[in-house]
């Protein structure tokens, strides 16, 4: 032990640095964004890859892109959500299962990303409470605009187009009209 005595202060400083460095700095990996909440409550989002000052803040990592894989097969890549199809009901009461994939980009501005974080708190929260819900609702709303036969035959491409449009631009507002031929 006597041979360590001259180096004791250096060993203590090194140990303190090893303990403190992870609390002072963080690394944001490419393909992710990190939300930092500092001890004073300030929220900051780090979008660019690289080292950032953490300064004892807590971090939450989000994927830049969330993927909902509702295909027939289990996801082979890194899907945020994976399930086998989305059950739908068509206009004529018929039922079916829709298969596919949906990708969602998280917002690239700090204010909106902070709002997303406050509402959903985690990557998984955004995936299940927003992405899954909106995708399933869009598929069911689209199915309700056509019969099961139409969806299977002549409107297959239209189904894809309408469901993608509702995912990107919001739900369709429909109006029921009764037309009487004279």
N, CA, C and O atoms as a DFTB+ gen file, in Angstrom:
728 C
 N C O
     1  1       0.817      -1.199       0.000
     2  2       0.000       0.000       0.000
     3  2       0.856       1.257       0.000
     4  3       0.428       2.297      -0.501
     5  1       2.034       1.174       0.544
     6  2       2.895       2.348       0.631
     7  2       3.289       2.890      -0.730
     8  3       3.491       4.096      -0.877
     9  1       3.402       2.026      -1.727
    10  2       3.775       2.486      -3.068
    11  2       2.640       3.260      -3.746
    12  3       2.901       3.995      -4.698
    13  1       1.380       3.121      -3.287
    14  2       0.242       3.856      -3.840
    15  2       0.084       5.248      -3.228
    16  3      -0.607       6.096      -3.793
    17  1       0.714       5.488      -2.087
    18  2       0.513       6.740      -1.361
    19  2       0.803       7.979      -2.212
    20  3       0.007       8.917      -2.172
    21  1       1.900       8.036      -2.981
    22  2       2.150       9.237      -3.781
    23  2       1.112       9.433      -4.893
    24  3       0.917      10.553      -5.368
    25  1       0.453       8.360      -5.306
    26  2      -0.517       8.440      -6.403
    27  2      -1.964       8.470      -5.914
    28  3      -2.886       8.505      -6.728
    29  1      -2.173       8.456      -4.615
    30  2      -3.503       8.376      -4.044
    31  2      -4.406       9.526      -4.497
    32  3      -5.562       9.294      -4.849
    33  1      -3.903      10.740      -4.493
    34  2      -4.729      11.884      -4.916
    35  2      -5.075      11.782      -6.400
    36  3      -6.186      12.137      -6.795
    37  1      -4.161      11.313      -7.215
    38  2      -4.438      11.155      -8.645
    39  2      -5.456      10.047      -8.881
    40  3      -6.314      10.171      -9.755
    41  1      -5.370       8.969      -8.114
    42  2      -6.328       7.876      -8.235
    43  2      -7.721       8.357      -7.831
    44  3      -8.708       8.010      -8.480
    45  1      -7.805       9.142      -6.778
    46  2      -9.097       9.674      -6.320
    47  2      -9.692      10.598      -7.372
    48  3     -10.885      10.508      -7.663
    49  1      -8.884      11.487      -7.949
    50  2      -9.354      12.399      -9.002
    51  2      -9.825      11.595     -10.211
    52  3     -10.864      11.908     -10.793
    53  1      -9.075      10.566     -10.594
    54  2      -9.464       9.726     -11.736
    55  2     -10.794       9.023     -11.457
    56  3     -11.643       8.950     -12.346
    57  1     -10.987       8.515     -10.264
    58  2     -12.243       7.855      -9.907
    59  2     -13.419       8.829      -9.941
    60  3     -14.502       8.495     -10.422
    61  1     -13.193      10.026      -9.429
    62  2     -14.254      11.044      -9.445
    63  2     -14.613      11.394     -10.884
    64  3     -15.792      11.534     -11.207
    65  1     -13.612      11.537     -11.752
    66  2     -13.874      11.829     -13.163
    67  2     -14.637      10.699     -13.842
    68  3     -15.560      10.945     -14.618
    69  1     -14.250       9.461     -13.550
    70  2     -14.952       8.312     -14.131
    71  2     -16.417       8.314     -13.710
    72  3     -17.289       7.953     -14.500
    73  1     -16.688       8.713     -12.489
    74  2     -18.070       8.751     -11.994
    75  2     -18.830       9.949     -12.568
    76  3     -20.004       9.816     -12.912
    77  1     -18.184      11.119     -12.681
    78  2     -18.875      12.345     -13.091
    79  2     -19.024      12.528     -14.601
    80  3     -20.016      13.106     -15.046
    81  1     -18.078      12.056     -15.391
    82  2     -18.114      12.311     -16.833
    83  2     -19.426      11.873     -17.478
    84  3     -19.969      12.633     -18.280
    85  1     -19.972      10.679     -17.170
    86  2     -21.259      10.320     -17.780
    87  2     -22.406      11.258     -17.384
    88  3     -23.393      11.355     -18.112
    89  1     -22.294      11.940     -16.261
    90  2     -23.327      12.881     -15.825
    91  2     -23.104      14.275     -16.393
    92  3     -24.002      15.115     -16.345
    93  1     -21.917      14.528     -16.930
    94  2     -21.595      15.853     -17.484
    95  2     -21.750      15.906     -19.000
    96  3     -22.090      16.953     -19.551
    97  1     -21.506      14.787     -19.678
    98  2     -21.543      14.745     -21.137
    99  2     -22.395      13.583     -21.607
   100  3     -22.549      12.585     -20.903
   101  1     -22.940      13.719     -22.787
   102  2     -23.693      12.640     -23.412
   103  2     -23.337      12.563     -24.876
   104  3     -22.688      13.462     -25.412
   105  1     -23.753      11.503     -25.523
   106  2     -23.511      11.330     -26.956
   107  2     -24.840      11.062     -27.633
   108  3     -25.585      10.170     -27.227
   109  1     -25.136      11.840     -28.672
   110  2     -26.323      11.621     -29.485
   111  2     -25.885      10.873     -30.741
   112  3     -25.058      11.369     -31.507
   113  1     -26.435       9.694     -30.951
   114  2     -26.069       8.879     -32.104
   115  2     -26.855       9.293     -33.338
   116  3     -27.968       9.805     -33.223
   117  1     -26.283       9.075     -34.514
   118  2     -26.966       9.360     -35.773
   119  2     -28.247       8.535     -35.843
   120  3     -28.259       7.372     -35.439
   121  1     -29.322       9.129     -36.353
   122  2     -30.606       8.449     -36.431
   123  2     -31.455       8.611     -35.182
   124  3     -32.543       8.045     -35.081
   125  1     -30.948       9.388     -34.230
   126  2     -31.670       9.627     -32.979
   127  2     -31.642      11.113     -32.642
   128  3     -30.864      11.883     -33.206
   129  1     -32.491      11.488     -31.728
   130  2     -32.440      12.806     -31.108
   131  2     -32.572      12.579     -29.618
   132  3     -33.280      11.674     -29.177
   133  1     -31.890      13.404     -28.848
   134  2     -31.889      13.252     -27.399
   135  2     -32.504      14.481     -26.769
   136  3     -32.088      15.605     -27.050
   137  1     -33.494      14.271     -25.916
   138  2     -34.098      15.362     -25.165
   139  2     -33.439      15.388     -23.793
   140  3     -33.401      14.374     -23.096
   141  1     -32.923      16.549     -23.407
   142  2     -32.257      16.706     -22.117
   143  2     -33.122      17.586     -21.232
   144  3     -33.545      18.667     -21.641
   145  1     -33.384      17.119     -20.020
   146  2     -34.057      17.952     -19.026
   147  2     -33.036      18.236     -17.937
   148  3     -32.637      17.346     -17.186
   149  1     -32.620      19.511     -17.867
   150  2     -31.623      19.915     -16.884
   151  2     -32.261      20.005     -15.499
   152  3     -33.482      20.114     -15.384
   153  1     -31.441      19.960     -14.452
   154  2     -31.987      20.004     -13.082
   155  2     -32.885      21.213     -12.802
   156  3     -33.751      21.143     -11.930
   157  1     -32.691      22.314     -13.526
   158  2     -33.546      23.489     -13.304
   159  2     -34.873      23.395     -14.072
   160  3     -35.701      24.302     -13.983
   161  1     -35.079      22.299     -14.828
   162  2     -36.334      22.095     -15.542
   163  2     -36.286      22.470     -17.011
   164  3     -37.228      22.170     -17.744
   165  1     -35.231      23.108     -17.462
   166  2     -35.109      23.493     -18.869
   167  2     -35.035      22.251     -19.751
   168  3     -34.328      21.294     -19.436
   169  1     -35.778      22.279     -20.865
   170  2     -35.770      21.177     -21.823
   171  2     -35.061      21.625     -23.099
   172  3     -35.326      22.706     -23.623
   173  1     -34.157      20.778     -23.590
   174  2     -33.398      21.061     -24.807
   175  2     -33.353      19.784     -25.626
   176  3     -33.261      18.690     -25.069
   177  1     -33.417      19.917     -26.960
   178  2     -33.341      18.749     -27.826
   179  2     -32.054      18.823     -28.633
   180  3     -31.757      19.848     -29.247
   181  1     -31.300      17.747     -28.632
   182  2     -30.071      17.628     -29.413
   183  2     -30.399      16.770     -30.636
   184  3     -30.639      15.569     -30.513
   185  1     -30.407      17.402     -31.826
   186  2     -30.744      16.706     -33.063
   187  2     -29.507      16.158     -33.773
   188  3     -29.561      15.085     -34.374
   189  1     -28.402      16.883     -33.708
   190  2     -27.193      16.496     -34.435
   191  2     -26.418      15.420     -33.690
   192  3     -26.373      15.422     -32.460
   193  1     -25.801      14.494     -34.437
   194  2     -24.987      13.476     -33.775
   195  2     -23.743      14.091     -33.142
   196  3     -23.185      15.060     -33.657
   197  1     -23.324      13.525     -32.037
   198  2     -22.105      13.983     -31.390
   199  2     -22.267      14.173     -29.897
   200  3     -23.299      13.851     -29.309
   201  1     -21.209      14.709     -29.302
   202  2     -21.164      14.928     -27.851
   203  2     -21.930      16.199     -27.492
   204  3     -21.895      17.177     -28.238
   205  1     -22.615      16.186     -26.364
   206  2     -23.318      17.372     -25.866
   207  2     -23.114      17.474     -24.361
   208  3     -22.780      16.495     -23.693
   209  1     -23.322      18.680     -23.846
   210  2     -23.236      18.897     -22.404
   211  2     -24.522      18.414     -21.738
   212  3     -25.612      18.906     -22.032
   213  1     -24.380      17.472     -20.864
   214  2     -25.527      16.932     -20.138
   215  2     -25.721      17.669     -18.823
   216  3     -26.856      17.937     -18.427
   217  1     -24.653      17.993     -18.154
   218  2     -24.653      18.756     -16.906
   219  2     -25.670      18.242     -15.880
   220  3     -26.477      19.014     -15.363
   221  1     -25.627      16.962     -15.595
   222  2     -26.474      16.299     -14.605
   223  2     -27.950      16.240     -15.003
   224  3     -28.801      15.947     -14.163
   225  1     -28.261      16.512     -16.262
   226  2     -29.644      16.426     -16.724
   227  2     -30.031      14.985     -17.026
   228  3     -29.171      14.126     -17.216
   229  1     -31.331      14.732     -17.067
   230  2     -31.819      13.412     -17.470
   231  2     -32.067      13.431     -18.979
   232  3     -32.453      14.459     -19.537
   233  1     -31.848      12.310     -19.625
   234  2     -31.994      12.262     -21.081
   235  2     -33.027      11.228     -21.495
   236  3     -33.203      10.200     -20.841
   237  1     -33.704      11.523     -22.593
   238  2     -34.623      10.591     -23.230
   239  2     -34.255      10.549     -24.700
   240  3     -34.196      11.589     -25.356
   241  1     -34.007       9.358     -25.222
   242  2     -33.595       9.195     -26.616
   243  2     -34.805       8.776     -27.441
   244  3     -35.543       7.862     -27.073
   245  1     -34.992       9.469     -28.575
   246  2     -36.051       9.147     -29.528
   247  2     -35.423       8.789     -30.857
   248  3     -34.398       9.358     -31.233
   249  1     -36.033       7.839     -31.584
   250  2     -35.611       7.560     -32.955
   251  2     -36.081       8.705     -33.832
   252  3     -37.151       9.264     -33.594
   253  1     -35.291       9.069     -34.853
   254  2     -35.723      10.099     -35.794
   255  2     -36.956       9.634     -36.572
   256  3     -37.851      10.425     -36.870
   257  1     -36.989       8.337     -36.894
   258  2     -38.087       7.762     -37.668
   259  2     -38.651       6.571     -36.910
   260  3     -37.908       5.686     -36.485
   261  1     -39.974       6.554     -36.743
   262  2     -40.653       5.433     -36.096
   263  2     -41.310       4.589     -37.187
   264  3     -41.912       5.133     -38.112
   265  1     -41.199       3.283     -37.085
   266  2     -41.737       2.375     -38.089
   267  2     -42.767       1.460     -37.451
   268  3     -42.511       0.836     -36.421
   269  1     -43.936       1.388     -38.076
   270  2     -44.989       0.468     -37.644
   271  2     -45.077      -0.608     -38.718
   272  3     -45.523      -0.335     -39.832
   273  1     -44.659      -1.816     -38.397
   274  2     -44.666      -2.936     -39.320
   275  2     -45.872      -3.805     -38.979
   276  3     -45.869      -4.533     -37.987
   277  1     -46.907      -3.715     -39.821
   278  2     -48.102      -4.532     -39.615
   279  2     -48.235      -5.510     -40.775
   280  3     -49.315      -5.722     -41.326
   281  1     -47.094      -6.097     -41.123
   282  2     -46.996      -7.047     -42.214
   283  2     -47.383      -8.445     -41.733
   284  3     -47.607      -8.654     -40.540
   285  1     -47.464      -9.405     -42.663
   286  2     -47.797     -10.787     -42.300
   287  2     -46.678     -11.445     -41.514
   288  3     -46.928     -12.281     -40.646
   289  1     -45.456     -11.071     -41.816
   290  2     -44.294     -11.694     -41.184
   291  2     -43.767     -10.818     -40.060
   292  3     -44.009      -9.611     -40.031
   293  1     -43.047     -11.438     -39.140
   294  2     -42.416     -10.685     -38.062
   295  2     -41.353      -9.766     -38.654
   296  3     -40.654     -10.147     -39.593
   297  1     -41.230      -8.560     -38.110
   298  2     -40.281      -7.579     -38.632
   299  2     -38.857      -8.120     -38.547
   300  3     -38.455      -8.683     -37.529
   301  1     -38.097      -7.941     -39.633
   302  2     -36.714      -8.392     -39.639
   303  2     -35.775      -7.282     -39.202
   304  3     -34.714      -7.564     -38.646
   305  1     -36.131      -6.043     -39.436
   306  2     -35.302      -4.910     -39.028
   307  2     -35.711      -4.398     -37.662
   308  3     -36.317      -5.111     -36.863
   309  1     -35.369      -3.158     -37.417
   310  2     -35.713      -2.543     -36.140
   311  2     -36.995      -1.731     -36.274
   312  3     -36.946      -0.512     -36.442
   313  1     -38.131      -2.396     -36.200
   314  2     -39.410      -1.697     -36.243
   315  2     -39.755      -1.214     -34.838
   316  3     -39.532      -1.921     -33.855
   317  1     -40.304       0.008     -34.754
   318  2     -40.740       0.517     -33.462
   319  2     -41.917      -0.294     -32.933
   320  3     -42.044      -0.524     -31.730
   321  1     -42.775      -0.722     -33.857
   322  2     -43.938      -1.547     -33.531
   323  2     -44.012      -2.686     -34.527
   324  3     -43.683      -2.509     -35.700
   325  1     -44.438      -3.842     -34.075
   326  2     -44.557      -4.988     -34.961
   327  2     -45.798      -5.777     -34.563
   328  3     -45.910      -6.244     -33.430
   329  1     -46.725      -5.920     -35.503
   330  2     -47.893      -6.758     -35.262
   331  2     -48.316      -7.353     -36.586
   332  3     -47.945      -6.851     -37.647
   333  1     -49.081      -8.407     -36.530
   334  2     -49.500      -9.098     -37.742
   335  2     -50.845      -8.545     -38.217
   336  3     -51.900      -9.059     -37.848
   337  1     -50.797      -7.502     -39.033
   338  2     -51.989      -6.949     -39.659
   339  2     -52.849      -6.073     -38.769
   340  3     -52.723      -6.073     -37.545
   341  1     -53.732      -5.322     -39.427
   342  2     -54.695      -4.447     -38.745
   343  2     -56.091      -4.902     -39.176
   344  3     -56.414      -4.838     -40.362
   345  1     -56.921      -5.359     -38.237
   346  2     -58.278      -5.771     -38.609
   347  2     -59.135      -4.547     -38.951
   348  3     -59.095      -3.532     -38.255
   349  1     -59.911      -4.662     -40.035
   350  2     -60.772      -3.558     -40.477
   351  2     -62.167      -4.081     -40.795
   352  3     -62.367      -5.275     -41.020
   353  1     -63.135      -3.150     -40.808
   354  2     -64.512      -3.453     -41.211
   355  2     -64.870      -2.530     -42.364
   356  3     -64.694      -1.315     -42.285
   357  1     -65.379      -3.132     -43.441
   358  2     -65.724      -2.384     -44.644
   359  2     -67.157      -1.864     -44.583
   360  3     -67.924      -2.203     -43.681
   361  1     -67.492      -1.044     -45.552
   362  2     -68.801      -0.393     -45.637
   363  2     -69.952      -1.397     -45.644
   364  3     -71.019      -1.127     -45.092
   365  1     -69.735      -2.553     -46.267
   366  2     -70.797      -3.555     -46.369
   367  2     -70.837      -4.509     -45.174
   368  3     -71.583      -5.488     -45.196
   369  1     -70.049      -4.240     -44.136
   370  2     -70.019      -5.080     -42.944
   371  2     -68.986      -6.186     -43.006
   372  3     -68.746      -6.867     -42.009
   373  1     -68.375      -6.375     -44.158
   374  2     -67.329      -7.380     -44.293
   375  2     -66.097      -6.978     -43.490
   376  3     -65.856      -5.797     -43.239
   377  1     -65.334      -7.973     -43.099
   378  2     -64.122      -7.691     -42.338
   379  2     -62.910      -8.192     -43.111
   380  3     -63.024      -9.030     -44.005
   381  1     -61.777      -7.674     -42.755
   382  2     -60.537      -8.085     -43.395
   383  2     -59.357      -7.668     -42.542
   384  3     -59.515      -7.084     -41.470
   385  1     -58.181      -7.977     -43.035
   386  2     -56.950      -7.604     -42.358
   387  2     -56.059      -6.882     -43.354
   388  3     -55.835      -7.367     -44.464
   389  1     -55.559      -5.737     -42.961
   390  2     -54.678      -4.935     -43.812
   391  2     -53.245      -5.188     -43.372
   392  3     -52.943      -5.201     -42.178
   393  1     -52.362      -5.388     -44.349
   394  2     -50.947      -5.613     -44.076
   395  2     -50.128      -4.511     -44.728
   396  3     -50.476      -4.027     -45.805
   397  1     -49.049      -4.118     -44.081
   398  2     -48.175      -3.103     -44.663
   399  2     -47.172      -2.576     -43.655
   400  3     -46.925      -3.176     -42.610
   401  1     -46.605      -1.432     -44.005
   402  2     -45.638      -0.753     -43.146
   403  2     -45.916       0.743     -43.222
   404  3     -46.322       1.259     -44.264
   405  1     -45.696       1.421     -42.122
   406  2     -45.842       2.881     -42.091
   407  2     -44.636       3.465     -41.374
   408  3     -44.207       2.955     -40.338
   409  1     -44.092       4.542     -41.936
   410  2     -42.933       5.210     -41.333
   411  2     -43.332       6.638     -40.987
   412  3     -43.990       7.317     -41.776
   413  1     -42.933       7.085     -39.812
   414  2     -43.273       8.417     -39.328
   415  2     -41.998       9.140     -38.917
   416  3     -41.213       8.626     -38.121
   417  1     -41.797      10.330     -39.462
   418  2     -40.672      11.175     -39.055
   419  2     -41.109      12.017     -37.868
   420  3     -42.164      12.650     -37.910
   421  1     -40.313      12.030     -36.820
   422  2     -40.605      12.912     -35.692
   423  2     -40.267      14.346     -36.101
   424  3     -39.456      14.553     -37.003
   425  1     -40.877      15.334     -35.449
   426  2     -40.643      16.731     -35.831
   427  2     -39.175      17.136     -35.691
   428  3     -38.464      16.650     -34.811
   429  1     -38.740      18.029     -36.570
   430  2     -37.348      18.484     -36.561
   431  2     -37.166      19.864     -35.953
   432  3     -36.098      20.462     -36.090
   433  1     -38.186      20.376     -35.288
   434  2     -38.009      21.645     -34.579
   435  2     -38.158      21.393     -33.079
   436  3     -38.943      20.549     -32.646
   437  1     -37.398      22.131     -32.316
   438  2     -37.298      21.889     -30.875
   439  2     -38.632      22.057     -30.153
   440  3     -38.987      21.228     -29.315
   441  1     -39.371      23.112     -30.465
   442  2     -40.630      23.365     -29.745
   443  2     -41.629      22.220     -29.916
   444  3     -42.244      21.782     -28.944
   445  1     -41.790      21.738     -31.149
   446  2     -42.740      20.652     -31.397
   447  2     -42.252      19.354     -30.762
   448  3     -43.049      18.583     -30.226
   449  1     -40.956      19.115     -30.820
   450  2     -40.408      17.891     -30.217
   451  2     -40.600      17.902     -28.698
   452  3     -40.862      16.860     -28.097
   453  1     -40.474      19.056     -28.093
   454  2     -40.710      19.163     -26.643
   455  2     -42.182      18.888     -26.327
   456  3     -42.486      18.235     -25.328
   457  1     -43.095      19.377     -27.165
   458  2     -44.522      19.080     -26.975
   459  2     -44.785      17.573     -27.088
   460  3     -45.549      17.016     -26.300
   461  1     -44.151      16.915     -28.070
   462  2     -44.294      15.460     -28.224
   463  2     -43.783      14.764     -26.967
   464  3     -44.422      13.842     -26.460
   465  1     -42.640      15.201     -26.469
   466  2     -42.074      14.590     -25.261
   467  2     -43.004      14.771     -24.052
   468  3     -43.217      13.832     -23.284
   469  1     -43.543      15.956     -23.891
   470  2     -44.434      16.201     -22.756
   471  2     -45.703      15.349     -22.843
   472  3     -46.245      14.932     -21.820
   473  1     -46.172      15.095     -24.060
   474  2     -47.399      14.321     -24.232
   475  2     -47.172      12.817     -24.104
   476  3     -48.037      12.109     -23.589
   477  1     -46.017      12.312     -24.568
   478  2     -45.838      10.864     -24.659
   479  2     -44.663      10.304     -23.853
   480  3     -44.622       9.099     -23.603
   481  1     -43.731      11.122     -23.449
   482  2     -42.632      10.821     -22.527
   483  2     -41.543       9.866     -23.009
   484  3     -40.410       9.962     -22.537
   485  1     -41.842       8.944     -23.931
   486  2     -40.832       7.997     -24.394
   487  2     -41.049       7.661     -25.860
   488  3     -42.103       7.940     -26.432
   489  1     -40.030       7.056     -26.451
   490  2     -40.116       6.560     -27.821
   491  2     -41.258       5.557     -27.942
   492  3     -42.028       5.592     -28.902
   493  1     -41.360       4.665     -26.960
   494  2     -42.407       3.656     -26.964
   495  2     -43.792       4.297     -26.786
   496  3     -44.768       3.842     -27.382
   497  1     -43.872       5.347     -25.971
   498  2     -45.139       6.056     -25.795
   499  2     -45.623       6.663     -27.096
   500  3     -46.808       6.567     -27.416
   501  1     -44.727       7.288     -27.858
   502  2     -45.094       7.865     -29.156
   503  2     -45.540       6.749     -30.095
   504  3     -46.526       6.893     -30.818
   505  1     -44.809       5.641     -30.079
   506  2     -45.126       4.524     -30.975
   507  2     -46.509       3.955     -30.718
   508  3     -47.301       3.803     -31.649
   509  1     -46.810       3.638     -29.467
   510  2     -48.073       2.978     -29.153
   511  2     -49.256       3.938     -29.072
   512  3     -50.346       3.622     -29.549
   513  1     -49.046       5.100     -28.474
   514  2     -50.165       6.011     -28.233
   515  2     -50.480       6.922     -29.410
   516  3     -51.588       7.450     -29.493
   517  1     -49.536       7.117     -30.319
   518  2     -49.776       8.003     -31.462
   519  2     -49.709       7.239     -32.774
   520  3     -50.702       7.164     -33.498
   521  1     -48.559       6.674     -33.087
   522  2     -48.350       6.025     -34.381
   523  2     -49.326       4.873     -34.591
   524  3     -49.990       4.812     -35.626
   525  1     -49.423       3.972     -33.641
   526  2     -50.304       2.808     -33.769
   527  2     -51.761       3.242     -33.851
   528  3     -52.508       2.762     -34.703
   529  1     -52.158       4.135     -32.983
   530  2     -53.546       4.595     -32.946
   531  2     -53.954       5.268     -34.257
   532  3     -55.005       4.960     -34.819
   533  1     -53.120       6.184     -34.736
   534  2     -53.440       6.924     -35.961
   535  2     -53.448       5.994     -37.171
   536  3     -54.310       6.119     -38.042
   537  1     -52.503       5.069     -37.234
   538  2     -52.444       4.150     -38.369
   539  2     -53.657       3.232     -38.397
   540  3     -54.275       3.057     -39.448
   541  1     -54.006       2.648     -37.262
   542  2     -55.172       1.767     -37.212
   543  2     -56.454       2.520     -37.542
   544  3     -57.323       2.004     -38.245
   545  1     -56.566       3.738     -37.033
   546  2     -57.756       4.540     -37.319
   547  2     -57.841       4.885     -38.805
   548  3     -58.923       4.826     -39.390
   549  1     -56.729       5.239     -39.415
   550  2     -56.718       5.559     -40.850
   551  2     -57.109       4.358     -41.695
   552  3     -57.850       4.501     -42.668
   553  1     -56.625       3.182     -41.337
   554  2     -56.974       1.969     -42.095
   555  2     -58.464       1.666     -41.962
   556  3     -59.116       1.313     -42.945
   557  1     -59.001       1.802     -40.757
   558  2     -60.425       1.532     -40.554
   559  2     -61.312       2.578     -41.225
   560  3     -62.353       2.239     -41.787
   561  1     -60.911       3.834     -41.169
   562  2     -61.698       4.881     -41.841
   563  2     -61.680       4.694     -43.356
   564  3     -62.690       4.912     -44.025
   565  1     -60.545       4.296     -43.884
   566  2     -60.452       4.044     -45.323
   567  2     -61.309       2.844     -45.704
   568  3     -62.001       2.881     -46.720
   569  1     -61.273       1.785     -44.907
   570  2     -62.086       0.598     -45.183
   571  2     -63.576       0.945     -45.191
   572  3     -64.348       0.372     -45.960
   573  1     -63.970       1.876     -44.339
   574  2     -65.373       2.284     -44.271
   575  2     -65.844       3.067     -45.483
   576  3     -67.039       3.326     -45.623
   577  1     -64.925       3.450     -46.361
   578  2     -65.294       4.215     -47.557
   579  2     -65.577       3.327     -48.768
   580  3     -65.931       3.827     -49.835
   581  1     -65.420       2.004     -48.604
   582  2     -65.662       1.095     -49.740
   583  2     -66.123      -0.259     -49.221
   584  3     -65.959      -0.580     -48.044
   585  1     -66.698      -1.038     -50.112
   586  2     -67.115      -2.381     -49.731
   587  2     -65.893      -3.297     -49.732
   588  3     -64.842      -2.963     -50.279
   589  1     -66.061      -4.459     -49.105
   590  2     -64.948      -5.408     -49.069
   591  2     -64.593      -5.890     -50.469
   592  3     -63.419      -6.107     -50.768
   593  1     -65.585      -6.059     -51.325
   594  2     -65.318      -6.488     -52.707
   595  2     -64.538      -5.421     -53.466
   596  3     -63.592      -5.737     -54.187
   597  1     -64.934      -4.152     -53.305
   598  2     -64.210      -3.062     -53.970
   599  2     -62.753      -3.002     -53.502
   600  3     -61.842      -2.817     -54.308
   601  1     -62.550      -3.160     -52.212
   602  2     -61.194      -3.083     -51.670
   603  2     -60.329      -4.218     -52.204
   604  3     -59.124      -4.053     -52.390
   605  1     -60.950      -5.372     -52.449
   606  2     -60.195      -6.525     -52.914
   607  2     -59.956      -6.483     -54.420
   608  3     -58.947      -6.993     -54.906
   609  1     -60.883      -5.875     -55.157
   610  2     -60.771      -5.919     -56.618
   611  2     -60.359      -4.576     -57.193
   612  3     -59.168      -4.276     -57.278
   613  1     -61.329      -3.764     -57.590
   614  2     -61.014      -2.574     -58.391
   615  2     -60.435      -1.396     -57.615
   616  3     -59.829      -0.522     -58.235
   617  1     -60.585      -1.324     -56.302
   618  2     -60.107      -0.152     -55.561
   619  2     -58.903      -0.450     -54.671
   620  3     -58.649       0.281     -53.714
   621  1     -58.169      -1.500     -54.971
   622  2     -57.012      -1.850     -54.144
   623  2     -55.990      -0.708     -54.125
   624  3     -55.495      -0.328     -53.063
   625  1     -55.683      -0.172     -55.294
   626  2     -54.753       0.959     -55.370
   627  2     -55.318       2.204     -54.711
   628  3     -54.586       2.972     -54.085
   629  1     -56.625       2.403     -54.853
   630  2     -57.287       3.548     -54.236
   631  2     -57.221       3.435     -52.716
   632  3     -57.015       4.435     -52.029
   633  1     -57.396       2.221     -52.187
   634  2     -57.311       2.009     -50.740
   635  2     -55.949       2.462     -50.227
   636  3     -55.857       3.179     -49.231
   637  1     -54.898       2.038     -50.917
   638  2     -53.538       2.408     -50.508
   639  2     -53.368       3.924     -50.557
   640  3     -52.823       4.523     -49.630
   641  1     -53.834       4.536     -51.635
   642  2     -53.716       5.995     -51.805
   643  2     -54.490       6.748     -50.732
   644  3     -53.967       7.689     -50.135
   645  1     -55.737       6.341     -50.482
   646  2     -56.564       7.034     -49.491
   647  2     -56.026       6.863     -48.077
   648  3     -56.019       7.815     -47.297
   649  1     -55.576       5.658     -47.741
   650  2     -55.051       5.444     -46.381
   651  2     -53.756       6.232     -46.176
   652  3     -53.543       6.799     -45.104
   653  1     -52.890       6.274     -47.192
   654  2     -51.656       7.054     -47.084
   655  2     -51.987       8.556     -46.954
   656  3     -51.361       9.272     -46.172
   657  1     -52.970       9.013     -47.723
   658  2     -53.353      10.422     -47.665
   659  2     -53.898      10.784     -46.279
   660  3     -53.602      11.859     -45.757
   661  1     -54.690       9.892     -45.685
   662  2     -55.225      10.169     -44.351
   663  2     -54.129      10.139     -43.289
   664  3     -54.190      10.894     -42.319
   665  1     -53.139       9.286     -43.459
   666  2     -52.019       9.255     -42.519
   667  2     -51.192      10.536     -42.599
   668  3     -50.753      11.063     -41.577
   669  1     -50.983      11.033     -43.820
   670  2     -50.130      12.203     -44.008
   671  2     -50.851      13.523     -43.747
   672  3     -50.259      14.461     -43.214
   673  1     -52.119      13.596     -44.121
   674  2     -52.801      14.890     -44.124
   675  2     -53.970      15.025     -43.169
   676  3     -54.531      16.115     -43.060
   677  1     -54.356      13.991     -42.486
   678  2     -55.459      14.027     -41.531
   679  2     -56.641      13.217     -42.062
   680  3     -56.705      12.878     -43.244
   681  1     -57.565      12.919     -41.165
   682  2     -58.725      12.106     -41.506
   683  2     -59.629      12.840     -42.496
   684  3     -59.742      14.065     -42.481
   685  1     -60.271      12.040     -43.359
   686  2     -61.248      12.592     -44.286
   687  2     -62.518      12.961     -43.535
   688  3     -62.930      12.269     -42.605
   689  1     -63.122      14.050     -43.950
   690  2     -64.429      14.425     -43.437
   691  2     -65.421      13.995     -44.507
   692  3     -65.346      14.453     -45.647
   693  1     -66.340      13.128     -44.148
   694  2     -67.304      12.629     -45.126
   695  2     -68.688      13.185     -44.816
   696  3     -68.997      13.561     -43.685
   697  1     -69.505      13.221     -45.861
   698  2     -70.865      13.717     -45.717
   699  2     -71.787      12.750     -46.449
   700  3     -71.548      12.405     -47.606
   701  1     -72.833      12.319     -45.770
   702  2     -73.791      11.410     -46.361
   703  2     -74.872      12.222     -47.078
   704  3     -75.484      13.119     -46.499
   705  1     -75.091      11.887     -48.351
   706  2     -76.129      12.555     -49.131
   707  2     -77.045      11.503     -49.732
   708  3     -76.597      10.457     -50.203
   709  1     -78.317      11.799     -49.708
   710  2     -79.277      10.897     -50.334
   711  2     -79.650      11.493     -51.678
   712  3     -80.110      12.631     -51.771
   713  1     -79.439      10.694     -52.718
   714  2     -79.735      11.142     -54.077
   715  2     -80.919      10.344     -54.594
   716  3     -80.923       9.114     -54.549
   717  1     -81.914      11.054     -55.083
   718  2     -83.112      10.413     -55.618
   719  2     -83.116      10.617     -57.124
   720  3     -83.073      11.745     -57.614
   721  1     -83.168       9.500     -57.852
   722  2     -83.242       9.582     -59.317
   723  2     -84.678       9.911     -59.712
   724  3     -85.622       9.360     -59.146
   725  1     -84.841      10.801     -60.675
   726  2     -86.187      11.123     -61.113
   727  2     -86.524      10.491     -62.429
   728  3     -87.631      10.670     -62.935
